[in-house]
Amino acid sequence: MAGGLVGAGAALIRPKPTRPGAILHVESEILDVRLSRSRPDRGIATIRSETRNQFGEVVQVLIAKLIVPRRTSSAAVIGP
């Protein structure tokens, strides 16, 4: 995995077509994060991404499960 992300499944919905010249805006939300049962160095994150066009219409919704590396306690971010 080398610090990257691996897809573990996804659902893609396209309720409206995207046209050439469209201006797209994507917002993503983390829905769930849990530990992997079989690999303690990894977790599974469920993410929902919604793409809207310049008129605010939803043109794509993606719900994806990603296998992500877990931070070790020594890699924790230390504030100022």
Secondary structure, 3 states (H helix, E strand, C coil): CCCCCEEEEEEEECCCCCCCCCCCEEEEEEEEEEECCCCCCEEEEEEEEEEECCCCCEEEEEEEEEEEECCCHHHCCCCC
